[in-house]
Amino acid sequence: DESLVGARPDLAPRTSDGGPWGKGWLDPASEEVQDYLLALMDEVVGFGVDEIQLDYVRFPTEEGVEEARFAIPDTVAKHRVITGFVRRARERLGGRVMLSADIFGVAAWGRMADVERTGQHLPDLVPLLDVVCPMLYPSHFYGNFLGVDNPVEYPYYLVFEGVRRILPLAREHAVAVRPWVQAFPYRIPEYDVAYVSEQLQAADDAG
């Protein structure tokens, strides 16, 4: 939230020398930040919407994040902060509207390194939601991902596998899965209509 950080730089994560870290990031662990976001939710619900969708409901993962200091001790897991905020959001809404959340696509694989980096732990988050929205953009999978040399070349596989892995947990808690698919050319050498269609088909095939 670049507007809020501009007005209240004290709400940003800190660097080791005490200054604000990052561009536009609020400290997810700050109770004041969380209270502000919950107040925004109340305001938006008052406009008559039928769903609140949480985006960027995670810790930053940008380059240089190792230098960021948050309002929690190093001994507290980041996923407890994110889950705690989503639980507060659920309780605040009180069933007035649906609650959904965007999660990194890689969270579907449940690797602890990703959980510790983002704070998104699906077994804790999914039961608090009505809809979970994995961002399964092929361009956001890097390097040799699970033996796939160039993930952007496999849009069907990534979307299919991501949805397939989340569905059992989602169904257990009667939560819908609504995946984001990549409809933009970032990092894709041959982007066309077929690239999007493959992802749509994969989501459908996965259930």
Z-matrix of the N, CA and C atoms (Angstrom, degrees):
N
C 1 1.459
C 2 1.529 1 107.16
N 3 1.337 2 115.71 1 90.13
C 4 1.465 3 119.81 2 -174.44
C 5 1.527 4 112.11 3 -64.83
N 6 1.337 5 116.97 4 -30.86
C 7 1.461 6 119.68 5 178.88
C 8 1.527 7 110.87 6 -65.31
N 9 1.331 8 115.88 7 -47.14
C 10 1.462 9 118.79 8 -178.14
C 11 1.529 10 111.01 9 -68.63
N 12 1.322 11 117.14 10 -41.92
C 13 1.469 12 119.52 11 179.06
C 14 1.526 13 110.30 12 -62.69
N 15 1.348 14 116.24 13 -35.82
C 16 1.453 15 119.13 14 177.61
C 17 1.515 16 112.22 15 -63.15
N 18 1.343 17 115.74 16 -39.35
C 19 1.462 18 120.34 17 -179.47
C 20 1.523 19 112.44 18 -82.22
N 21 1.345 20 115.97 19 -31.86
C 22 1.467 21 121.30 20 -176.27
C 23 1.527 22 109.94 21 -132.73
N 24 1.331 23 117.96 22 72.45
C 25 1.471 24 119.64 23 -179.63
C 26 1.526 25 113.26 24 -61.63
N 27 1.328 26 116.89 25 -16.96
C 28 1.473 27 119.66 26 177.80
C 29 1.519 28 112.16 27 -69.42
N 30 1.345 29 118.06 28 -13.57
C 31 1.468 30 120.99 29 179.78
C 32 1.527 31 112.47 30 -90.79
N 33 1.325 32 117.56 31 -0.02
C 34 1.469 33 121.77 32 177.43
C 35 1.524 34 109.91 33 -81.79
N 36 1.346 35 117.55 34 159.13
C 37 1.472 36 118.42 35 167.87
C 38 1.528 37 108.96 36 -56.46
N 39 1.322 38 117.09 37 158.45
C 40 1.455 39 121.26 38 -177.20
C 41 1.524 40 111.07 39 -106.36
N 42 1.312 41 116.00 40 153.47
C 43 1.467 42 121.22 41 169.59
C 44 1.522 43 107.57 42 -88.46
N 45 1.330 44 115.85 43 173.02
C 46 1.462 45 119.54 44 -178.24
C 47 1.529 46 112.16 45 -63.11
N 48 1.348 47 117.60 46 -24.09
C 49 1.468 48 119.60 47 178.44
C 50 1.531 49 112.42 48 -93.74
N 51 1.330 50 116.80 49 7.16
C 52 1.457 51 120.93 50 173.34
C 53 1.514 52 116.13 51 95.18
N 54 1.342 53 118.43 52 -4.46
C 55 1.459 54 121.00 53 178.72
C 56 1.514 55 111.70 54 -81.96
N 57 1.355 56 117.10 55 170.85
C 58 1.476 57 119.76 56 178.29
C 59 1.526 58 111.00 57 -70.51
N 60 1.345 59 115.93 58 142.40
C 61 1.465 60 121.69 59 179.11
C 62 1.519 61 109.82 60 -107.50
N 63 1.331 62 116.30 61 142.71
C 64 1.455 63 121.48 62 168.41
C 65 1.517 64 113.40 63 84.86
N 66 1.333 65 114.42 64 175.31
C 67 1.464 66 121.64 65 -179.53
C 68 1.522 67 109.27 66 -114.36
N 69 1.318 68 115.57 67 100.62
C 70 1.455 69 119.57 68 175.20
C 71 1.513 70 115.69 69 88.90
N 72 1.331 71 118.22 70 -3.46
C 73 1.462 72 119.92 71 -176.98
C 74 1.530 73 111.54 72 -82.37
N 75 1.313 74 115.91 73 134.17
C 76 1.452 75 122.96 74 166.81
C 77 1.526 76 108.32 75 -91.74
N 78 1.313 77 116.42 76 159.16
C 79 1.463 78 120.37 77 177.36
C 80 1.527 79 108.48 78 -80.34
N 81 1.338 80 118.81 79 112.33
C 82 1.468 81 120.33 80 -177.79
C 83 1.525 82 113.14 81 -60.98
N 84 1.335 83 116.27 82 -23.53
C 85 1.462 84 119.76 83 -176.42
C 86 1.521 85 112.85 84 -87.12
N 87 1.336 86 117.29 85 -4.76
C 88 1.462 87 120.65 86 -179.15
C 89 1.522 88 110.62 87 -75.93
N 90 1.315 89 116.55 88 125.03
C 91 1.466 90 120.06 89 179.16
C 92 1.530 91 110.52 90 -64.46
N 93 1.328 92 116.83 91 -34.37
C 94 1.460 93 120.01 92 179.19
C 95 1.528 94 110.76 93 -66.20
N 96 1.325 95 116.95 94 -39.63
C 97 1.465 96 121.12 95 176.69
C 98 1.526 97 109.82 96 -62.94
N 99 1.314 98 116.61 97 -46.51
C 100 1.461 99 120.00 98 -179.61
C 101 1.534 100 110.93 99 -61.97
N 102 1.326 101 117.11 100 -42.06
C 103 1.466 102 120.16 101 179.19
C 104 1.528 103 110.72 102 -61.56
N 105 1.319 104 116.35 103 -40.08
C 106 1.472 105 121.25 104 178.55
C 107 1.529 106 110.60 105 -61.08
N 108 1.327 107 116.46 106 -44.76
C 109 1.464 108 120.37 107 -179.07
C 110 1.524 109 111.55 108 -66.74
N 111 1.312 110 116.72 109 -38.65
C 112 1.464 111 119.80 110 177.45
C 113 1.527 112 110.82 111 -64.96
N 114 1.336 113 117.10 112 -36.76
C 115 1.460 114 120.38 113 176.88
C 116 1.524 115 110.70 114 -65.67
N 117 1.341 116 117.69 115 -37.76
C 118 1.459 117 120.84 116 175.14
C 119 1.522 118 110.84 117 -61.48
N 120 1.331 119 116.41 118 -40.90
C 121 1.467 120 120.03 119 178.47
C 122 1.533 121 110.59 120 -60.12
N 123 1.322 122 116.20 121 -44.86
C 124 1.464 123 119.58 122 178.34
C 125 1.528 124 110.59 123 -57.39
N 126 1.328 125 115.68 124 -43.72
C 127 1.459 126 119.99 125 -178.38
C 128 1.522 127 110.79 126 -63.39
N 129 1.333 128 116.99 127 -44.75
C 130 1.466 129 120.97 128 -177.77
C 131 1.532 130 110.95 129 -66.46
N 132 1.324 131 116.76 130 -40.76
C 133 1.468 132 119.69 131 177.21
C 134 1.523 133 109.86 132 -59.07
N 135 1.324 134 115.95 133 -35.24
C 136 1.461 135 119.87 134 178.71
C 137 1.522 136 113.49 135 -65.06
N 138 1.316 137 117.66 136 -18.97
C 139 1.467 138 121.40 137 177.45
C 140 1.527 139 111.66 138 -79.29
N 141 1.344 140 117.42 139 -10.38
C 142 1.457 141 120.09 140 176.43
C 143 1.515 142 115.56 141 99.48
N 144 1.342 143 118.60 142 15.43
C 145 1.464 144 119.96 143 177.72
C 146 1.526 145 109.73 144 -68.24
N 147 1.346 146 115.87 145 161.17
C 148 1.466 147 118.61 146 178.64
C 149 1.524 148 112.60 147 -108.34
N 150 1.339 149 117.46 148 1.20
C 151 1.464 150 120.14 149 -179.43
C 152 1.524 151 109.89 150 -156.95
N 153 1.318 152 115.62 151 139.39
C 154 1.464 153 122.64 152 169.97
C 155 1.523 154 107.06 153 -107.75
N 156 1.322 155 116.04 154 123.50
C 157 1.467 156 120.46 155 179.20
C 158 1.524 157 108.45 156 -113.81
N 159 1.323 158 116.23 157 117.80
C 160 1.457 159 122.28 158 -178.45
C 161 1.525 160 109.50 159 -85.41
N 162 1.329 161 116.26 160 124.23
C 163 1.465 162 121.22 161 176.44
C 164 1.535 163 108.01 162 -113.43
N 165 1.306 164 117.06 163 156.55
C 166 1.476 165 121.42 164 -178.12
C 167 1.530 166 111.04 165 52.64
N 168 1.322 167 116.85 166 36.75
C 169 1.465 168 119.68 167 -179.96
C 170 1.533 169 107.26 168 -87.70
N 171 1.342 170 112.61 169 72.29
C 172 1.473 171 120.73 170 -173.79
C 173 1.522 172 108.60 171 -165.06
N 174 1.321 173 114.44 172 175.34
C 175 1.458 174 120.68 173 170.65
C 176 1.526 175 108.70 174 -85.35
N 177 1.336 176 117.42 175 155.69
C 178 1.462 177 119.04 176 177.61
C 179 1.523 178 111.69 177 -64.43
N 180 1.321 179 115.73 178 149.11
C 181 1.472 180 121.37 179 178.88
C 182 1.528 181 110.91 180 -125.82
N 183 1.320 182 117.10 181 8.33
C 184 1.452 183 121.24 182 -175.59
C 185 1.524 184 112.35 183 -64.15
N 186 1.318 185 114.54 184 165.80
C 187 1.457 186 120.83 185 176.64
C 188 1.530 187 109.29 186 -58.16
N 189 1.308 188 115.27 187 135.74
C 190 1.455 189 120.54 188 179.89
C 191 1.505 190 114.74 189 87.49
N 192 1.339 191 117.49 190 5.01
C 193 1.468 192 120.01 191 -177.57
C 194 1.528 193 111.69 192 -65.62
N 195 1.329 194 116.81 193 -18.24
C 196 1.465 195 119.71 194 177.95
C 197 1.527 196 111.10 195 -60.05
N 198 1.331 197 115.71 196 -24.67
C 199 1.465 198 120.11 197 -178.68
C 200 1.525 199 112.63 198 -83.56
N 201 1.329 200 117.96 199 -10.66
C 202 1.467 201 121.05 200 -175.43
C 203 1.526 202 110.83 201 -77.88
N 204 1.316 203 114.96 202 141.43
C 205 1.462 204 122.08 203 176.05
C 206 1.521 205 108.00 204 -119.05
N 207 1.339 206 116.33 205 131.78
C 208 1.455 207 121.67 206 -176.02
C 209 1.531 208 110.50 207 -113.02
N 210 1.327 209 115.79 208 168.06
C 211 1.464 210 121.44 209 -174.86
C 212 1.523 211 112.51 210 -81.69
N 213 1.323 212 115.84 211 41.87
C 214 1.460 213 121.91 212 175.22
C 215 1.529 214 108.04 213 -141.80
N 216 1.326 215 117.90 214 151.44
C 217 1.461 216 119.70 215 174.53
C 218 1.530 217 110.42 216 -67.22
N 219 1.311 218 117.24 217 155.30
C 220 1.460 219 121.18 218 178.96
C 221 1.528 220 111.94 219 -60.62
N 222 1.321 221 116.61 220 -20.43
C 223 1.469 222 120.14 221 -177.91
C 224 1.527 223 112.69 222 -79.19
N 225 1.329 224 117.29 223 -11.32
C 226 1.473 225 120.79 224 -179.72
C 227 1.524 226 109.17 225 -93.08
N 228 1.326 227 116.88 226 124.83
C 229 1.462 228 121.59 227 -178.54
C 230 1.522 229 110.35 228 -68.65
N 231 1.327 230 116.08 229 138.93
C 232 1.464 231 120.78 230 -179.19
C 233 1.523 232 111.67 231 -60.99
N 234 1.331 233 117.02 232 -33.84
C 235 1.470 234 117.68 233 -176.97
C 236 1.526 235 111.59 234 -66.71
N 237 1.324 236 118.00 235 -22.48
C 238 1.463 237 119.24 236 176.67
C 239 1.531 238 110.63 237 -70.77
N 240 1.331 239 116.10 238 -33.13
C 241 1.466 240 120.39 239 177.68
C 242 1.526 241 110.23 240 -68.12
N 243 1.347 242 116.59 241 -48.67
C 244 1.465 243 120.15 242 -177.42
C 245 1.524 244 110.96 243 -66.07
N 246 1.330 245 116.42 244 -44.93
C 247 1.465 246 119.37 245 177.92
C 248 1.522 247 110.53 246 -61.56
N 249 1.326 248 116.79 247 -40.43
C 250 1.453 249 120.56 248 179.87
C 251 1.521 250 112.06 249 -61.86
N 252 1.339 251 116.46 250 -39.49
C 253 1.466 252 119.32 251 178.61
C 254 1.526 253 111.03 252 -67.66
N 255 1.334 254 117.00 253 -44.55
C 256 1.465 255 119.74 254 -179.81
C 257 1.536 256 110.05 255 -63.42
N 258 1.322 257 116.71 256 -35.94
C 259 1.470 258 119.11 257 176.69
C 260 1.529 259 110.20 258 -64.41
N 261 1.328 260 117.18 259 -41.23
C 262 1.467 261 120.50 260 176.83
C 263 1.534 262 110.37 261 -61.55
N 264 1.332 263 116.21 262 -40.63
C 265 1.464 264 120.17 263 178.78
C 266 1.530 265 110.80 264 -62.74
N 267 1.323 266 115.80 265 -44.18
C 268 1.466 267 120.72 266 178.68
C 269 1.523 268 110.86 267 -59.24
N 270 1.319 269 116.00 268 -46.66
C 271 1.461 270 120.47 269 -178.55
C 272 1.530 271 110.78 270 -67.48
N 273 1.329 272 116.50 271 -36.60
C 274 1.466 273 120.60 272 -178.53
C 275 1.533 274 110.45 273 -66.72
N 276 1.318 275 116.39 274 -39.35
C 277 1.465 276 119.98 275 -179.33
C 278 1.522 277 111.61 276 -71.55
N 279 1.338 278 116.14 277 -32.39
C 280 1.456 279 119.96 278 174.46
C 281 1.518 280 114.44 279 56.34
N 282 1.329 281 116.93 280 30.26
C 283 1.455 282 120.31 281 178.72
C 284 1.518 283 114.41 282 80.64
N 285 1.337 284 117.46 283 6.06
C 286 1.473 285 119.52 284 -179.51
C 287 1.524 286 111.71 285 -66.21
N 288 1.338 287 116.36 286 -38.02
C 289 1.463 288 121.97 287 177.96
C 290 1.515 289 108.13 288 -141.16
N 291 1.319 290 116.33 289 168.12
C 292 1.460 291 120.89 290 176.73
C 293 1.530 292 110.05 291 -73.02
N 294 1.327 293 115.76 292 153.16
C 295 1.464 294 122.14 293 177.31
C 296 1.519 295 109.19 294 -122.67
N 297 1.330 296 115.99 295 125.26
C 298 1.464 297 121.26 296 176.34
C 299 1.525 298 108.77 297 -127.09
N 300 1.317 299 116.09 298 163.87
C 301 1.466 300 120.25 299 179.86
C 302 1.517 301 110.12 300 -146.83
N 303 1.333 302 115.07 301 139.04
C 304 1.464 303 121.64 302 173.46
C 305 1.528 304 108.45 303 -84.92
N 306 1.309 305 115.80 304 134.62
C 307 1.464 306 120.32 305 176.70
C 308 1.520 307 108.69 306 -126.83
N 309 1.322 308 116.78 307 153.09
C 310 1.456 309 120.33 308 174.19
C 311 1.535 310 108.99 309 -59.55
N 312 1.336 311 116.34 310 139.34
C 313 1.455 312 119.71 311 179.49
C 314 1.520 313 112.61 312 -56.48
N 315 1.328 314 116.26 313 -36.44
C 316 1.464 315 120.15 314 -176.36
C 317 1.526 316 111.75 315 -65.57
N 318 1.334 317 117.34 316 -18.53
C 319 1.465 318 120.25 317 179.15
C 320 1.525 319 111.76 318 -61.99
N 321 1.332 320 116.86 319 -23.51
C 322 1.465 321 120.41 320 179.67
C 323 1.520 322 111.89 321 -62.21
N 324 1.333 323 116.94 322 -25.70
C 325 1.463 324 120.49 323 -178.87
C 326 1.525 325 112.46 324 -85.59
N 327 1.311 326 117.66 325 -11.60
C 328 1.464 327 122.26 326 171.86
C 329 1.514 328 116.03 327 65.24
N 330 1.315 329 117.96 328 25.93
C 331 1.461 330 119.40 329 -179.29
C 332 1.534 331 109.54 330 -74.50
N 333 1.327 332 116.30 331 134.05
C 334 1.465 333 119.98 332 -174.55
C 335 1.521 334 111.99 333 -61.38
N 336 1.321 335 118.39 334 -32.93
C 337 1.466 336 120.53 335 179.17
C 338 1.527 337 110.59 336 -60.66
N 339 1.334 338 116.72 337 -38.00
C 340 1.472 339 120.55 338 179.00
C 341 1.526 340 111.14 339 -73.95
N 342 1.339 341 116.25 340 -38.89
C 343 1.467 342 120.40 341 177.69
C 344 1.525 343 109.94 342 -60.61
N 345 1.338 344 116.57 343 -45.07
C 346 1.460 345 121.21 344 -177.72
C 347 1.523 346 111.67 345 -68.35
N 348 1.323 347 116.95 346 -27.67
C 349 1.462 348 120.44 347 -178.69
C 350 1.523 349 111.34 348 -81.22
N 351 1.328 350 117.02 349 -46.86
C 352 1.472 351 120.78 350 -173.89
C 353 1.527 352 113.76 351 -92.03
N 354 1.339 353 116.16 352 -29.26
C 355 1.458 354 120.33 353 -173.07
C 356 1.515 355 113.33 354 84.26
N 357 1.333 356 117.20 355 8.32
C 358 1.469 357 120.95 356 -179.26
C 359 1.536 358 109.66 357 -98.47
N 360 1.328 359 115.68 358 104.91
C 361 1.469 360 122.21 359 -179.34
C 362 1.523 361 107.96 360 -115.01
N 363 1.331 362 116.48 361 104.65
C 364 1.465 363 120.64 362 -169.00
C 365 1.526 364 114.50 363 -59.47
N 366 1.335 365 120.50 364 -40.92
C 367 1.469 366 118.14 365 179.61
C 368 1.528 367 113.32 366 -58.80
N 369 1.327 368 117.13 367 -26.70
C 370 1.465 369 120.70 368 176.78
C 371 1.528 370 112.28 369 -86.79
N 372 1.344 371 117.11 370 -38.43
C 373 1.460 372 121.20 371 -173.58
C 374 1.525 373 113.52 372 -78.01
N 375 1.324 374 116.53 373 -45.14
C 376 1.468 375 120.04 374 -170.80
C 377 1.530 376 112.79 375 -57.15
N 378 1.337 377 119.67 376 -43.08
C 379 1.472 378 118.21 377 -179.17
C 380 1.524 379 114.39 378 -62.12
N 381 1.336 380 117.60 379 -15.34
C 382 1.462 381 121.27 380 -178.84
C 383 1.523 382 112.91 381 -90.63
N 384 1.335 383 117.42 382 -4.08
C 385 1.459 384 122.03 383 -171.23
C 386 1.523 385 112.40 384 -111.89
N 387 1.322 386 115.20 385 164.14
C 388 1.461 387 122.12 386 167.17
C 389 1.521 388 110.43 387 -97.58
N 390 1.342 389 116.08 388 -31.06
C 391 1.467 390 122.19 389 -179.55
C 392 1.524 391 108.45 390 -140.97
N 393 1.325 392 116.61 391 134.26
C 394 1.467 393 121.15 392 173.13
C 395 1.524 394 107.88 393 -111.80
N 396 1.340 395 116.44 394 134.45
C 397 1.461 396 121.88 395 -171.80
C 398 1.531 397 110.48 396 -122.72
N 399 1.334 398 117.63 397 86.25
C 400 1.463 399 119.12 398 178.71
C 401 1.527 400 111.03 399 -70.37
N 402 1.331 401 115.68 400 131.95
C 403 1.466 402 121.74 401 180.00
C 404 1.528 403 107.84 402 -89.42
N 405 1.315 404 115.03 403 82.88
C 406 1.471 405 120.94 404 -171.80
C 407 1.527 406 112.02 405 -88.92
N 408 1.323 407 116.31 406 42.71
C 409 1.463 408 120.48 407 178.42
C 410 1.531 409 109.72 408 -67.63
N 411 1.333 410 118.85 409 120.09
C 412 1.464 411 119.59 410 179.22
C 413 1.525 412 113.37 411 -55.71
N 414 1.337 413 117.17 412 -32.34
C 415 1.465 414 120.06 413 -178.27
C 416 1.525 415 112.68 414 -67.10
N 417 1.339 416 117.14 415 -14.78
C 418 1.461 417 119.99 416 -177.45
C 419 1.533 418 112.52 417 -95.51
N 420 1.322 419 116.64 418 6.55
C 421 1.458 420 121.48 419 172.72
C 422 1.533 421 107.29 420 -103.68
N 423 1.314 422 116.57 421 125.10
C 424 1.459 423 120.25 422 -171.24
C 425 1.526 424 111.79 423 -115.19
N 426 1.350 425 113.43 424 159.65
C 427 1.461 426 120.72 425 171.36
C 428 1.513 427 112.67 426 62.67
N 429 1.315 428 114.65 427 -149.52
C 430 1.459 429 121.41 428 178.78
C 431 1.527 430 107.41 429 -90.62
N 432 1.331 431 115.46 430 87.76
C 433 1.459 432 119.64 431 -176.56
C 434 1.524 433 110.00 432 -86.26
N 435 1.324 434 116.52 433 109.84
C 436 1.467 435 122.70 434 179.35
C 437 1.527 436 111.84 435 50.87
N 438 1.324 437 116.04 436 39.96
C 439 1.461 438 120.50 437 177.13
C 440 1.507 439 114.75 438 87.48
N 441 1.343 440 117.92 439 -1.26
C 442 1.462 441 121.41 440 177.35
C 443 1.532 442 107.81 441 -93.00
N 444 1.335 443 116.44 442 113.06
C 445 1.466 444 120.51 443 -172.30
C 446 1.519 445 113.59 444 -63.02
N 447 1.336 446 117.46 445 -45.13
C 448 1.459 447 121.05 446 -176.89
C 449 1.527 448 108.01 447 -131.06
N 450 1.338 449 117.79 448 85.86
C 451 1.465 450 120.83 449 -171.27
C 452 1.523 451 115.16 450 -53.72
N 453 1.356 452 118.57 451 -31.84
C 454 1.469 453 118.96 452 -176.27
C 455 1.519 454 112.70 453 -63.16
N 456 1.325 455 117.14 454 -16.23
C 457 1.465 456 120.67 455 179.46
C 458 1.532 457 112.27 456 -83.41
N 459 1.334 458 117.76 457 -1.17
C 460 1.463 459 120.82 458 -174.77
C 461 1.533 460 111.11 459 -128.60
N 462 1.333 461 117.40 460 59.90
C 463 1.469 462 119.48 461 -177.10
C 464 1.526 463 112.93 462 -62.17
N 465 1.326 464 117.43 463 -39.42
C 466 1.464 465 119.88 464 -178.94
C 467 1.525 466 110.03 465 -62.95
N 468 1.321 467 116.60 466 -48.54
C 469 1.470 468 121.26 467 -176.80
C 470 1.528 469 111.46 468 -59.04
N 471 1.332 470 117.58 469 -47.28
C 472 1.461 471 120.52 470 -174.62
C 473 1.526 472 111.72 471 -66.21
N 474 1.327 473 117.18 472 -42.78
C 475 1.459 474 119.61 473 179.86
C 476 1.527 475 110.45 474 -69.88
N 477 1.324 476 116.99 475 -44.68
C 478 1.461 477 120.45 476 179.78
C 479 1.530 478 110.83 477 -58.94
N 480 1.331 479 116.13 478 -50.62
C 481 1.470 480 120.41 479 -177.19
C 482 1.524 481 111.40 480 -65.38
N 483 1.348 482 116.66 481 -40.48
C 484 1.449 483 119.12 482 -179.56
C 485 1.518 484 112.35 483 -61.75
N 486 1.327 485 116.44 484 -47.36
C 487 1.467 486 120.55 485 178.97
C 488 1.528 487 110.43 486 -65.55
N 489 1.327 488 116.45 487 -43.82
C 490 1.473 489 120.63 488 -178.09
C 491 1.525 490 111.57 489 -59.33
N 492 1.316 491 116.59 490 -38.10
C 493 1.462 492 120.30 491 -177.32
C 494 1.531 493 112.31 492 -73.53
N 495 1.322 494 117.28 493 -31.23
C 496 1.463 495 120.57 494 -178.10
C 497 1.523 496 112.22 495 -82.84
N 498 1.331 497 117.54 496 -30.38
C 499 1.465 498 121.30 497 -170.76
C 500 1.527 499 115.05 498 -55.08
N 501 1.332 500 121.03 499 -45.23
C 502 1.473 501 118.28 500 -177.67
C 503 1.523 502 112.83 501 -58.19
N 504 1.331 503 117.01 502 -44.47
C 505 1.458 504 120.48 503 178.94
C 506 1.523 505 110.53 504 -65.78
N 507 1.336 506 116.73 505 -42.13
C 508 1.465 507 120.44 506 -179.70
C 509 1.528 508 110.95 507 -63.03
N 510 1.316 509 116.67 508 -44.99
C 511 1.468 510 119.97 509 -179.00
C 512 1.522 511 111.61 510 -65.59
N 513 1.332 512 116.32 511 -34.26
C 514 1.458 513 120.17 512 178.85
C 515 1.525 514 111.36 513 -59.22
N 516 1.333 515 116.00 514 -31.41
C 517 1.468 516 120.76 515 -177.46
C 518 1.525 517 112.46 516 -110.99
N 519 1.339 518 117.26 517 15.46
C 520 1.470 519 122.77 518 179.13
C 521 1.523 520 112.27 519 55.57
N 522 1.335 521 115.46 520 41.39
C 523 1.467 522 122.27 521 179.86
C 524 1.531 523 108.34 522 -106.07
N 525 1.320 524 116.89 523 134.70
C 526 1.466 525 120.94 524 178.13
C 527 1.531 526 110.28 525 -79.06
N 528 1.323 527 116.11 526 149.15
C 529 1.469 528 121.91 527 174.82
C 530 1.528 529 107.53 528 -109.77
N 531 1.322 530 116.44 529 120.20
C 532 1.461 531 122.25 530 -177.74
C 533 1.533 532 108.00 531 -127.71
N 534 1.326 533 117.07 532 86.22
C 535 1.468 534 119.00 533 -173.07
C 536 1.520 535 112.91 534 -72.76
N 537 1.327 536 114.32 535 144.63
C 538 1.454 537 120.60 536 166.06
C 539 1.529 538 107.45 537 -79.82
N 540 1.323 539 116.84 538 139.43
C 541 1.469 540 120.55 539 172.67
C 542 1.526 541 108.25 540 -119.30
N 543 1.313 542 116.02 541 159.85
C 544 1.455 543 120.65 542 -173.87
C 545 1.527 544 111.26 543 -86.20
N 546 1.329 545 115.66 544 110.76
C 547 1.462 546 121.71 545 177.43
C 548 1.526 547 109.54 546 -117.82
N 549 1.318 548 115.38 547 42.72
C 550 1.468 549 122.64 548 177.77
C 551 1.539 550 107.24 549 -150.06
N 552 1.331 551 118.40 550 154.24
C 553 1.471 552 120.95 551 -167.32
C 554 1.524 553 116.64 552 -86.99
N 555 1.327 554 119.36 553 5.44
C 556 1.458 555 121.98 554 -175.16
C 557 1.537 556 112.46 555 -51.88
N 558 1.326 557 116.53 556 120.75
C 559 1.475 558 125.18 557 175.47
C 560 1.530 559 113.85 558 65.74
N 561 1.338 560 118.39 559 13.90
C 562 1.466 561 120.76 560 -179.43
C 563 1.527 562 108.41 561 -108.84
N 564 1.332 563 118.42 562 114.77
C 565 1.474 564 121.12 563 -177.11
C 566 1.529 565 113.41 564 -62.04
N 567 1.343 566 117.35 565 -39.86
C 568 1.465 567 120.60 566 -177.11
C 569 1.528 568 109.42 567 -126.04
N 570 1.322 569 114.57 568 77.79
C 571 1.459 570 120.41 569 -177.66
C 572 1.525 571 109.68 570 -89.50
N 573 1.337 572 116.43 571 127.82
C 574 1.462 573 120.63 572 178.56
C 575 1.531 574 109.18 573 -155.01
N 576 1.329 575 115.75 574 -174.48
C 577 1.464 576 120.64 575 -178.76
C 578 1.527 577 111.07 576 -59.75
N 579 1.326 578 116.54 577 -38.17
C 580 1.458 579 120.32 578 -178.04
C 581 1.527 580 111.67 579 -62.13
N 582 1.334 581 115.91 580 -32.15
C 583 1.469 582 119.47 581 -179.13
C 584 1.526 583 110.41 582 -63.57
N 585 1.319 584 116.24 583 -39.60
C 586 1.465 585 120.58 584 177.76
C 587 1.526 586 110.19 585 -73.30
N 588 1.322 587 116.80 586 -42.42
C 589 1.469 588 121.02 587 -178.38
C 590 1.525 589 111.67 588 -59.81
N 591 1.334 590 116.37 589 -39.57
C 592 1.474 591 119.97 590 178.36
C 593 1.518 592 110.53 591 -58.63
N 594 1.321 593 116.95 592 -41.24
C 595 1.458 594 120.31 593 -178.81
C 596 1.529 595 111.38 594 -68.58
N 597 1.326 596 116.67 595 -41.37
C 598 1.459 597 120.09 596 177.39
C 599 1.524 598 111.03 597 -61.13
N 600 1.332 599 115.28 598 -42.92
C 601 1.459 600 119.68 599 179.02
C 602 1.528 601 110.62 600 -63.96
N 603 1.325 602 116.76 601 -39.62
C 604 1.454 603 121.13 602 -179.57
C 605 1.527 604 110.88 603 -63.58
N 606 1.337 605 116.48 604 -43.85
C 607 1.467 606 119.84 605 178.83
C 608 1.529 607 110.57 606 -61.29
N 609 1.332 608 115.87 607 -41.96
C 610 1.475 609 120.46 608 179.06
C 611 1.525 610 111.10 609 -65.53
N 612 1.328 611 116.12 610 -45.60
C 613 1.468 612 119.91 611 -178.98
C 614 1.525 613 112.52 612 -63.60
N 615 1.326 614 115.63 613 -32.28
C 616 1.470 615 119.92 614 -178.68
C 617 1.527 616 112.22 615 -77.84
N 618 1.317 617 115.80 616 -12.31
C 619 1.457 618 119.77 617 176.65
C 620 1.511 619 115.49 618 105.92
